[in-house]
Amino acid sequence: MNTVEDNLSELRKEIVPYKPIIIAVTKYFDASKLVEAYEDGLRNFGENRVQDALKKFASLPDEVRKNSKFHLIGHLQSNKVKKAVGAFDLIQSVDSLKLAKAISEEAEHQGIVQKILLQVNNANEEAKSGFDVNDLKQCFAEIISLKGIKVEGLMNIAPITDEESLHKLFEGMKALKEQLEKDYSYELKELSMGMSSDYKIALEHGSTMIRIGRKLFM
């Protein structure tokens, strides 16, 4: 088994000339692995479950906790919104107008602005969360008007499929981002696309964040 340092070095070679933010997906690993990744230079960490993540964060050394950014990349249930808001630097998995409103309301209650990404299910997978493309276009204006949130960009989770389909899905996300920016004069800085199996294709289509788990830690 390679070390995180070895895997990270290989990954960095593979993503040249792109310069995405590497989000180390630590959901299946304990705090010691997160610390190891931190010591190897990573500063962005992705977790799926709010409760598990908060326990892990609490056990981290102060330096790691203060100098890292934490991303929620898993589905956020409405009953976990109060715990998630303020605990994560970026909630990537906002998949409905209802959830966006709930996050905004809680953030206003806490006196903060919560940064979020809008998760898009542009593969139309029934088993996955995310906005339908047309639904997002219809409610985008309302979402960006919410005072307690700042929409930083879009996110998707592509299915395991052939390369041609992946190219189309990631290009579709890029086109959606550009269309929303144009139609609403609103900057969407981030496009979170690509995981261990498909990040190279995602980068070709403008991904600014890649979410890497097993390629780093296995």
Secondary structure, DSSP 8 states (H G I E B T S, - for coil): ---HHHHHHHHHHHTTT---EEEEE-TTS-HHHHHHHHHTT--EEEES-HHHHHHHHHTS-HHHHHH-EEEE-S---GGGHHHHTTT-SEEEEE-SHHHHHHHHHHHHHHT--EEEEEEB-TT--TTS--B-HHHHHHHHHHHHT-TTEEEEEEE----S--HHHHHHHHHHHHHHHHHHHHHHT----EEE---TTTHHHHHHTT-SEEEESHHHH-
